[in-house]
């Protein structure tokens, strides 16, 4: 269902998030970029609030603010309908 959604991470590491429409090309990170965020208002986890269209594929890329940082994280999306996350394999 089209509407406003929030996508955020929960983690003990400083996450950085990107939201893309349709495809993601690591050699051209600005292509299809809709939004990016480093820190939400209350933590070092990213938070993106955006209007999303129904039946459209979006790609969330999660990385870290600091290089050579690893750790676990959860991605949560809230909005007017459920959001399904599926892992993608690079082509």
C-alpha angles and dihedrals in degrees: 000000000000116000147095117321137178121214118191143156132232114208146125089238126077103260128197121200137200128190119205134183118230102335142018123214113189089200090058108032095174094058110106091356111156101171143347134191140179107188132019118220095271107026147022090262117104122252124191121186113190145146110255129195120231120251092018125126116234127182123217115200116194122194136147131267093227122053121248092022120137134179145121126285141174125222117214128185123192128184144107094311140022119282121212118211120200127180116245128212116220113249 
